[in-house]
Amino acid sequence: MDNLNSIKYITKELRKDSNTLKNRLQSIIYDYHFTRNIWDLYNLPLIPNERCGLWYLPEEEYNTTSYFKSTDGHTNEWKFSFRRLNLHLLPIIEENFGVIIVDSTRKGKIMPDALTKTIPIWCAVLNYIKFEGEVIDSDMEVLLEDHWVKVPSIIPESEKFEIIKKIPGFVDEVKRLNLFTKESLGFSKPLIPYWVYPGKTTIPEHTNHRQIICLTTSSSKLSTVTLRDDDEIVSWPYIQGAADDHELWVTPDICDGKLDAKMFWKFLPSVIDNTFISISNEQLISQLNNLYETNKTTQISKIELIPIKNTGIYFGMIESDMKFNLDVDIDNLVLLSTKTISDIPKPISLHHYKIESNKKGSKQLREIIPKLIPLLNTKTAILCDTGKDLSVAIVLILLCQNFTIEMQPIENQKPNKDLIKQFLNEINHIKPVNPSRNTLQSVNSYLM
């Protein structure tokens, strides 16, 4: 092995060693404390942005989540998402005069595109519709001229200009689909985004708008963290955006590959000493696995079924294997999960497909749907691992085939993409969901 290859090998091994589970989780804990400092500073509701942001907040510190995707803000791919409207945030924003949306990004960026462009596009479209034709305060006139687009200074002016040009088209499409109206938008002052991250923590004071504070909780400049813990110095290799794409680093040897944000915060008190993980990486994995196995045997699973108005269709999430305890009048129970339900009453037909709510599961769904849908009627409950993805696909198909957008029964309806978007909007008014692109492609493929 020559010197150059030797150096590359050593560098690769060092990088691999620094990306241990212990260093990831310790970096997440470190970033959480920055998030708490920002909350202390502004005292606005914390809203984790799925999926990465969920890892940076314990569940008891937030009441809901947002779902702004970075892909909707990628250069030349700018979108206002008609399936991720996030309208459930508006009452919270209005009541508290703003929110803090928590997210992170991997090394190479200061902030994720979800915060720098996707959220600004969302604010712009909602402001455009809400305040169209109204007299605006003089200090808002510049934003009004830019179709309400405000982005951070790291975004080039040329890119901002291209985004501005797209806003009227997004607004026209919202109006055409009748997804929401000026009157239905529950906020009274313009939604103005601001950006906070390690190294930048202050924003201007305000009185005439609602603050949408976009918080990037990870530092782009740290490589190692060294802190004093009482009389001891604690140090570890810092991983920026350590929680990003967790399915790539939660390997099968860690809680059967099922370690998620909720489980992490539940298990955390058992594996930290003060705010530090004092055990080795191997001990950490072993302890997490023990907690996972104990939790599996003691957990009592409860299901909250969400009714789709008066249609007879329900959907929800299954957290673990369980006995049937659903108090609903249904003919069919669809289970899209590797988990099981036992003791199902005989009049109810169980349709169990052992798939998970991920990209692979969404693709498998495309093969399942043509066999499953003809077996169902509108007295059906559908469960999946998240209650937000695979189950929503079946709900959408049943709605599109059997109901008008006003949820009135109908026969021989010919669904189209507009109807799917409209029904997805109606579901989001009942409970926020976020079916993946692959899941919705399965719906489109079957219905059209």
C-alpha positions in Angstrom: 0.0 0.0 0.0 1.6 3.3 -1.1 1.6 6.4 1.2 -1.3 8.1 -0.6 -3.6 5.0 -0.3 -2.5 4.5 3.3 -3.5 8.1 4.2 -6.9 7.6 2.5 -7.4 4.4 4.4 -6.5 5.9 7.7 -8.7 8.9 7.1 -11.6 6.7 6.1 -11.3 4.6 9.3 -11.0 7.7 11.5 -14.2 9.1 9.8 -16.0 5.8 10.3 -14.9 5.8 14.0 -16.2 9.4 14.5 -19.6 8.5 13.1 -20.4 6.0 15.9 -23.9 5.9 17.4 -22.6 7.4 20.6 -21.1 10.4 18.9 -24.4 10.9 16.9 -26.6 10.8 19.9 -24.2 12.9 21.9 -24.2 15.5 19.1 -28.1 15.5 19.1 -28.2 16.1 22.8 -25.7 18.9 22.4 -27.8 20.5 19.7 -31.0 20.1 21.8 -29.5 22.4 24.4 -29.0 25.1 21.8 -32.6 24.6 20.8 -33.6 25.1 24.4 -31.6 28.3 24.6 -33.4 29.7 21.6 -36.7 28.8 23.2 -35.7 30.6 26.4 -34.8 33.6 24.2 -38.1 33.9 22.3 -40.6 31.8 24.2 -42.5 30.7 21.2 -43.9 27.2 20.6 -41.3 24.7 19.3 -42.4 22.8 16.2 -40.1 20.0 15.0 -39.9 19.7 11.2 -40.3 16.0 10.2 -38.3 13.9 10.0 -34.9 15.1 11.1 -36.2 17.8 13.5 -38.1 15.2 15.6 -34.8 14.0 17.0 -34.0 17.4 18.5 -37.0 17.7 20.8 -38.5 15.3 23.4 -42.2 14.6 22.6 -43.5 16.4 25.7 -42.0 19.7 24.5 -44.2 20.1 21.4 -47.8 19.6 20.5 -47.6 19.1 16.8 -45.1 18.8 14.0 -44.5 20.5 10.6 -43.6 18.8 7.3 -41.6 21.2 5.0 -39.4 19.2 2.6 -36.0 20.4 1.5 -36.7 19.0 -2.0 -39.5 21.6 -2.4 -36.8 24.3 -2.0 -34.0 22.8 -4.1 -32.6 25.1 -6.8 -34.8 25.0 -10.0 -37.2 22.7 -8.2 -39.0 25.3 -6.1 -42.5 24.2 -5.1 -45.5 25.1 -3.0 -46.6 21.7 -1.9 -50.3 20.9 -2.4 -50.0 17.8 -0.3 -48.0 19.4 2.6 -50.1 22.5 3.3 -49.2 22.7 7.0 -52.4 24.7 7.7 -52.7 23.1 11.1 -49.8 25.5 12.2 -51.9 28.6 11.6 -54.0 28.6 14.8 -50.8 28.1 16.8 -49.0 30.9 15.0 -51.9 33.3 15.5 -52.4 32.5 19.2 -48.7 32.8 20.1 -47.7 35.5 17.5 -45.3 33.1 15.9 -43.5 29.7 16.2 -40.0 28.2 16.2 -39.6 25.5 13.5 -36.7 23.2 14.4 -34.7 21.4 11.8 -31.1 20.5 10.9 -28.9 19.6 8.0 -25.8 17.6 7.3 -22.3 18.9 6.8 -21.8 21.3 3.9 -24.7 23.7 4.5 -25.4 26.3 7.2 -29.2 25.7 6.9 -31.4 23.2 5.2 -33.4 24.2 2.1 -36.6 23.4 3.9 -35.9 26.5 6.1 -34.2 28.8 3.7 -36.6 28.4 0.7 -39.5 25.9 1.3 -40.9 27.8 4.3 -40.4 31.3 2.6 -42.4 30.0 -0.4 -45.1 28.8 2.0 -45.3 32.1 3.8 -45.4 34.0 0.5 -48.3 32.0 -1.0 -50.4 32.3 2.2 -49.6 36.0 2.6 -50.4 36.6 -1.1 -53.9 35.0 -0.8 -54.7 36.4 2.7 -53.7 40.0 2.0 -54.6 40.3 -1.7 -56.1 43.7 -2.3 -55.5 45.0 1.3 -53.6 48.1 2.4 -50.4 47.0 3.9 -48.1 48.8 6.4 -45.4 50.8 4.7 -42.6 48.6 6.1 -44.2 45.6 4.3 -44.3 47.3 0.9 -41.0 45.9 -0.2 -42.2 42.4 0.6 -45.4 43.1 -1.2 -43.5 44.1 -4.3 -41.6 40.8 -4.1 -44.8 38.8 -3.8 -44.0 38.4 -0.1 -40.8 36.4 -0.8 -38.2 36.8 2.0 -35.2 34.6 2.0 -31.9 34.7 4.0 -28.9 36.6 2.6 -27.1 33.3 1.8 -29.6 32.8 -1.1 -28.4 34.5 -4.3 -30.5 37.4 -5.6 -30.9 35.5 -8.9 -32.4 32.5 -7.2 -34.7 34.8 -5.1 -35.9 36.5 -8.4 -36.8 33.1 -9.9 -38.8 32.1 -6.8 -40.6 35.5 -6.9 -41.7 34.7 -10.5 -43.3 31.4 -9.5 -45.5 32.7 -6.6 -48.5 33.9 -8.7 -48.6 30.5 -10.4 -48.7 28.7 -7.1 -51.5 31.0 -5.9 -53.5 30.4 -9.1 -53.3 26.7 -8.6 -54.4 26.9 -4.9 -57.5 28.9 -6.1 -58.2 26.5 -9.0 -58.2 23.5 -6.6 -60.0 25.5 -3.9 -57.7 24.2 -1.3 -58.2 27.2 0.9 -59.5 30.8 0.7 -58.6 34.2 2.1 -61.4 33.8 4.6 -60.4 30.3 5.8 -56.7 31.3 6.6 -56.6 31.7 10.3 -54.0 34.5 10.8 -54.4 38.2 10.9 -50.9 39.5 10.3 -48.3 38.6 7.7 -46.2 35.5 8.2 -42.5 36.6 8.1 -39.7 34.1 8.3 -36.4 34.7 10.2 -33.4 32.5 10.5 -31.5 31.4 13.6 -28.6 29.0 13.9 -25.4 28.6 16.0 -23.5 31.9 15.5 -26.7 33.9 14.7 -29.3 34.0 17.4 -30.9 37.5 17.2 -33.7 38.7 15.0 -35.5 42.2 14.8 -38.3 43.0 17.2 -41.8 43.1 15.7 -45.3 44.3 16.3 -47.0 44.1 12.9 -46.5 40.5 11.8 -46.2 36.9 12.9 -42.6 35.5 13.4 -41.8 32.2 11.7 -38.4 31.5 13.3 -36.6 28.9 11.3 -34.1 27.3 13.7 -31.2 25.2 12.4 -30.0 23.5 15.6 -26.7 22.1 14.3 -23.5 24.0 13.9 -21.7 24.0 10.5 -18.4 25.1 12.1 -17.8 22.5 14.8 -15.7 19.4 14.4 -15.1 18.5 18.0 -16.9 19.5 21.2 -15.0 19.8 24.5 -17.0 20.6 27.6 -16.4 20.5 31.4 -18.6 18.0 33.3 -17.9 18.9 37.0 -14.2 18.2 37.4 -14.0 16.1 34.2 -13.3 17.2 30.6 -15.6 15.6 28.1 -14.8 15.6 24.4 -16.2 13.9 21.3 -16.2 14.2 17.5 -19.2 16.4 16.6 -21.6 15.3 13.8 -23.5 18.1 12.1 -27.1 17.2 11.4 -26.5 13.9 13.2 -30.1 12.8 13.0 -30.5 13.3 9.3 -31.7 10.2 7.3 -31.8 8.1 10.4 -32.7 4.9 8.4 -29.2 5.0 7.0 -27.4 4.9 10.4 -29.9 3.0 12.6 -28.5 -0.4 11.6 -30.3 -3.7 12.3 -28.1 -4.4 15.3 -29.7 -1.3 17.0 -33.2 -2.0 18.4 -33.8 -4.3 15.4 -33.3 -1.3 13.2 -36.3 0.5 14.7 -34.7 3.1 16.9 -36.5 6.4 16.2 -36.8 9.8 17.8 -39.6 8.9 20.2 -37.7 5.8 21.4 -34.4 7.8 21.7 -36.0 10.4 24.1 -37.8 7.7 26.1 -34.6 5.7 26.6 -32.3 8.7 27.1 -32.5 9.0 30.9 -31.2 5.4 31.2 -28.1 5.9 29.1 -26.8 9.4 30.1 -24.9 10.6 33.2 -26.0 14.3 33.6 -26.1 15.3 29.9 -23.3 13.0 28.7 -23.2 9.4 27.5 -20.5 8.1 29.8 -20.6 4.4 28.5 -18.8 3.1 25.5 -20.4 2.8 22.0 -20.7 -1.0 22.4 -22.2 -0.6 25.9 -24.6 2.0 24.6 -25.9 -0.3 21.8 -26.3 -3.1 24.3 -28.2 -1.0 26.8 -30.5 0.4 24.1 -31.2 -3.1 22.9 -32.0 -4.3 26.4 -34.4 -1.3 26.9 -36.0 -2.0 23.5 -36.6 -5.7 24.4 -38.0 -4.8 27.8 -40.2 -2.1 26.3 -41.6 -4.6 23.7 -42.8 -7.0 26.4 -44.3 -4.4 28.7 -45.8 -2.0 26.2 -49.6 -1.9 26.0 -50.6 -0.7 22.5 -53.5 1.6 22.1 -54.9 2.7 18.8 -56.6 6.0 18.2 -58.7 5.6 15.0 -59.4 8.8 13.1 -62.8 8.9 11.4 -63.1 10.5 8.0 -66.2 12.5 8.9 -69.4 10.3 8.4 -68.0 8.1 5.6 -67.4 5.0 7.8 -63.7 5.0 6.9 -61.1 5.2 9.7 -57.3 5.3 9.8 -54.6 5.2 12.4 -51.2 4.0 13.7 -50.2 0.7 15.2 -47.3 0.9 17.6 -46.8 -2.8 18.6 -48.4 -6.2 18.5 -51.8 -6.1 20.2 -55.1 -7.7 20.8 -58.1 -6.3 19.0 -59.7 -3.5 21.1 -61.3 -1.2 18.5 -64.8 0.1 19.3 -65.9 0.8 15.8 -68.5 -0.6 13.4 -66.4 -1.9 10.5 -66.5 -4.9 8.1 -62.8 -4.7 7.1 -59.5 -4.1 9.0 -56.5 -3.4 6.8 -53.1 -3.8 8.5 -50.1 -2.5 6.5 -47.4 -3.4 9.0 -45.1 -6.1 10.2 -46.9 -5.8 13.6 -49.9 -8.0 14.3 -53.4 -7.8 15.8 -55.0 -10.9 17.4 -58.4 -11.9 18.6 -60.3 -10.1 15.8 -64.0 -10.8 15.9 -65.2 -13.1 13.1 -67.5 -10.7 11.3 -64.5 -8.5 10.6 -62.2 -9.4 7.7 -58.5 -8.9 8.3 -56.4 -7.9 5.4 -52.8 -8.1 6.7 -49.8 -7.1 4.5 -46.4 -7.2 6.2 -44.9 -4.0 4.9 -43.3 -1.0 6.6 -43.8 2.7 6.1 -40.7 3.4 4.1 -39.7 3.7 0.4 -39.7 0.0 0.0 -43.2 -0.4 1.6 -44.6 2.4 -0.7 -43.4 0.4 -3.8 -44.8 -2.8 -2.4 -48.1 -1.0 -1.9 -48.5 -0.6 -5.7 -48.7 -4.4 -6.1 -51.0 -4.8 -3.1 -53.6 -2.1 -4.0 -55.2 -3.8 -7.1 -55.8 -7.0 -5.0 -57.0 -5.2 -1.9 -59.3 -2.5 -3.0 -62.0 -4.7 -4.6 -62.3 -6.5 -1.3 -63.2 -3.4 0.7 -66.3 -1.4 1.3 -66.7 2.0 3.1 -66.9 0.4 6.5 -63.2 -0.1 6.8 -60.3 0.8 9.2 -56.8 1.1 7.9 -53.6 1.0 10.1 -50.0 1.5 9.3 -46.8 2.1 11.3 -47.1 5.9 11.2 -50.8 6.5 10.6 -49.6 9.2 8.1 -48.4 7.3 5.0 -49.5 3.9 3.7 -52.9 4.0 5.4 -53.6 7.3 3.8 -53.2 5.8 0.4 -56.1 3.4 1.0 -58.2 6.1 2.5 -57.6 8.3 -0.6 -58.6 5.5 -3.0 -61.8 4.7 -1.0 -62.8 8.4 -0.9 -62.1 9.0 -4.6 -64.1 6.0 -5.6 -67.1 6.4 -3.3 -67.5 10.1 -2.2 -67.7 13.6 -3.5 -65.4 16.2 -2.0 -68.3 17.1 0.3 -68.1 13.5 1.6 -71.5 12.6 0.0 -71.8 9.0 -1.5 -71.5 8.8 -5.2 -71.2 6.0 -7.8 -69.1 5.7 -10.9 -66.9 8.7 -10.1 -63.9 9.2 -12.4 -61.0 10.3 -10.1 -58.2 12.6 -11.3 -55.1 14.2 -9.7 -57.0 17.3 -8.7 -59.5 15.2 -6.8 -56.7 13.3 -5.0 -55.1 16.6 -4.0 -58.5 17.9 -2.7 -59.2 14.8 -0.7 -55.7 14.9 0.8 -56.4 18.4 1.8 -59.6 17.3 3.5 -57.7 14.6 5.4 -55.1 17.1 6.6 -57.9 19.2 8.0 -58.9 16.2 10.1 -55.4 15.1 11.1 -52.0 16.2 9.6 -50.6 13.4 7.4 -47.6 13.2 5.1 -47.8 10.4 2.5 -44.6 10.0 0.6 -44.2 10.7 -3.1 -44.0 6.9 -3.8 -47.1 6.3 -1.8 -49.1 8.9 -3.8 -47.7 7.5 -7.0 -49.2 4.2 -6.0 -52.6 5.9 -5.6 -52.3 7.7 -8.9 -51.2 4.5 -10.7 -54.3 2.6 -9.5 -56.9 5.3 -9.9 -55.8 6.5 -13.3 
